[in-house]
Amino acid sequence: MTKTPDSVVRSFIDQHQAGFLADLADWLRIPSVSADPDRAGDVRRSAEWLVAKLRETGFPVAEVWESDGLPAVFAEWPSGEAEAPTVLVYGHHDVQPAAKADGWDTEPFEPVTIGNRLYARGAADDKGQVFFHTLGLRAHLAATGRTAPAVNLKLLIEGEEESGSPNFGALIRRQAERLAADLVFVSDTGMWSETTPTVCTGMRGKADCQIDLYGPDSDIHSGSFGGAVPNPAVTAAELAAALHDGERRVAVPGFYDGVVELTDRERELFAKLPFDEDGWLRTAKSHGTQGEAGYSTLERIWARPTAEVNGVWGGYTGPGSKTIVPAEAHLKISFRLVAGQDTERVEQAITDWVAGQLPAGIRHEITFRAATRPCLTPLDHPALQSTVRAMGRAFEQEILFTREGGSGPAADLQDVVGAPVLFLGISVPSDGWHSINEKVELDLLRKGVEAAAYLWGDLAENYRLPAAGR
Amino acid sequence: MTKTPDSVVRSFIDQHQAGFLADLADWLRIPSVSADPDRAGDVRRSAEWLVAKLRETGFPVAEVWESDGLPAVFAEWPSGEAEAPTVLVYGHHDVQPAAKADGWDTEPFEPVTIGNRLYARGAADDKGQVFFHTLGLRAHLAATGRTAPAVNLKLLIEGEEESGSPNFGALIRRQAERLAADLVFVSDTGMWSETTPTVCTGMRGKADCQIDLYGPDSDIHSGSFGGAVPNPAVTAAELAAALHDGERRVAVPGFYDGVVELTDRERELFAKLPFDEDGWLRTAKSHGTQGEAGYSTLERIWARPTAEVNGVWGGYTGPGSKTIVPAEAHLKISFRLVAGQDTERVEQAITDWVAGQLPAGIRHEITFRAATRPCLTPLDHPALQSTVRAMGRAFEQEILFTREGGSGPAADLQDVVGAPVLFLGISVPSDGWHSINEKVELDLLRKGVEAAAYLWGDLAENYRLPAAGR
């Protein structure tokens, strides 16, 4: 093995850490809030700052990519070796809104280091986790004596992630050729905790619909007619209630078709995580657990598909009472999907099931919003094993596994690039994403730099391109 | 039998009909809209007008009764006979709002006779049906040669019925002594149709609650937490769905305790009504029937208790989607009750049932508004038989039976006066209550006068006071 000597990597990082942090602080001072139209210029300035910094890092290609909204950044550094896999790193340079008046202890766009923590909006989500790749890449080159990375490296750093990535799908489809890669690495997630480093192996997908139910042509008197005609508010309730069976499995026939079940090994590894249900409930601001029979809380939110009522409304909702059978009722329902579920087949199954649930006299419409596909990398995937080795060398600890219950644009990359999505992140739940006093733990940020420094060499050596690839 | 000769009654009515209609038109010109604060003076003027007219009719006592809101009218005319039963007639002198701009063909407060119809707001609901008692009573006296009615007659004509009778309960409790009666007659309902005269035998009662369900302390991310914690919108749906079993019976244990079942005779008589389901569905503005198994539509709305969701809300209800587990959800549910159901026991049964339906982690509150008791007069009740005879003599047809699915202040009278509630009304479904172009059929109005003229004599002769009465 031509493993990069870890001590060389560490001493390189030691030498360059101060400059790296000073640069990151400069970037964090740019309030690249994508949700605020008044900050559009700052988002652009952030993209331009990053392009300059990536060129300085050595990327031969680094450019601002215009989207139909705010600009992204693309950079590319070919390996120069014929057999090298191509890796696309995804992150984002826009941030959530923040103002000291929201309750911050410090100015959100004036980075401050207190002990082991760097406080600033974007410190963890996601500038810190994008930026660790720059020093990681330099350490990789320094330690291996290379002049180009061991893999063909591409970066795509989005500018609208915090605004729901409205133009991301179109952008990557337009640029699909230049984004071609064998592997996608998302650096926009986190780990279990400060003391339990982990690698995320997948995200859930999502289907998302509104169901409109219509009964009487207008609200009618519940005394004169109630109990003899169907009530759309009752139908809505019965529909939402029928979503789950007694085991709290989703009762839509065909919903579970193709679901990739948890392996015994995954369940064992999830069970090794120091899960504290009381603490988790505090984070969930909830007062009890409830979910699919036969699965733990973590398995339910990471590895099982679910159905949730996000909103319901119909009839009289003001003060006092109005004894009516309402004319209409509405449901917003979202479904989290896991690997193996086909979003189109799921939507069709839901559509068919809803139509079959309704009593005569209730008319309905069902409208789906764009679905998001799930993604999952199996534990034995060689790229995941490279990631775990790189993280293990950085942390000098066993690396465990998590998944992400939410759904994100990573799945779009999976579709367009046609490559598996992996995750490399060092943020922790206490980092305050989307909240006040966002921070990054400096020792973890350094581990991110180190893991990035080890990863490209390990991949180049151990990741074999699929036979049918490229 | 000292039956009043019907021909004498008819010729008396013939002679006085024109003056009676002219007086009614005067009253209808007073826009006694209780819902409109600007019309408070008109409501008072309507009360004063009625007091004067009742004195003119011969009532020795006729007075305006102040409530905490708008005034009612009370009048009393003792029979002078020791054995005579005491009858309290209930009606109201306030009316629904109306303006020509709402779509009326004529001015709502300028009565117009077109053919057999008198158009005006209040023509049927309820001034016409209150006022037929004045001419009816005069015909009764004229035909029998009496100087006082055969029964001790009391009238209570409310001024806030169209505003939900907010002060009626307090008023009648304060005046309970003067309202003491053996029978209550409500003249504020109608018949099956122009060609099928009927007597209403009861009204449903009502219990009415709001259920507030609380889950997470604030909305939480459905990707991060959904499927592992209880969702109050799902709980609301499951609660509302569980209200009915597969036979669409109310599934709350104890709910049906004491329910007075329909007799075979009542079902036979209901079945004789010329019920046209398509026509009924048009009136209900509905597109299908649904209800308790084993009962017809009429039985469901008149004689069976029901549960209706009047309103439901929770979570995100705006455009697009928001993938949350909402912090709270709410239900407004009303229950129609029938004779034999005790409102307090029903409320307790609902309260207990709701508490037992909720998963751990969902907190709830349940709040009941004031309940309304059901009332029902059995077909063999002697006062009902008198009513049917009086109606039969007026209409010279078989009199069938209906019930009223709604709930009204009549039930309060039943409680406070402690007497059975009967109904005498000649309005028909086409009369346009609470709608535009309200009217009364003049031939039916005359039948009301006639029935009232026969009723008091029949009651005096055939109604025996209960042994424990008075």
Interface residues (C-beta under 8 A of the other chain):
Chain A: R204 K206 D208 Q210 G215 P216 D217 S218 I220 H221 S222 G223 S224 F225 G226 G227 A228 V229 P230 N231 A233 V234 A236 A237 E238 L239 A240 A241 A242 L243 H244 L281 A284 K285 S286 H287 G288 T289 Q290 G291 E292 T297 R300 I301 R304 T306 A307 E308 V309 N310 G311 V312 W313 G314 G315 Y316 T317 G320 S321 K322 T323 I324 V325 P326 A327 A329 H330 K332 S334 R336 P359 A360 G361 I362 R363 R369 E404 G405 G406 S407
Chain B: R204 K206 D208 Q210 G215 P216 D217 S218 I220 H221 S222 G223 S224 F225 G226 G227 A228 V229 P230 N231 A233 V234 A236 A237 E238 L239 A240 A241 A242 L243 H244 L281 A284 K285 S286 H287 G288 T289 Q290 G291 E292 T297 R300 I301 R304 T306 A307 E308 V309 N310 G311 V312 W313 G314 G315 Y316 T317 G320 S321 K322 T323 I324 V325 P326 A327 A329 H330 K332 S334 R336 P359 A360 G361 I362 R363 R369 E404 G405 G406 S407
